[in-house]
Amino acid sequence: MRTATAIALLTLLAACGSRGELKPAEGHAPPPKPAFATAAPTPSEMMAPPSQAVPTRNDELLTRSQERSNDRFSQPPRN
């Protein structure tokens, strides 16, 4: 009984993830175009995150070892 219920719930949950074309609700207009845009963005363009929301990773690997410069605030540990 529990197995059948679990399978039924998982099937219903899988059906919730269906994707379709984004459209405005009936009786509502699509959002207005941005002030300085030449054309209104498509729904897929509005759903894509801007580059600031998903920054690229910048790892600067050391290509050669370098000696550290003197740091006058670097003190030996106290006892």
HELIX and SHEET records of a PDB file:
HELIX    1   1 ARG A    2  ALA A   15  1                                  14    
HELIX    2   2 PRO A   43  MET A   47  1                                   5    
END                                                                             
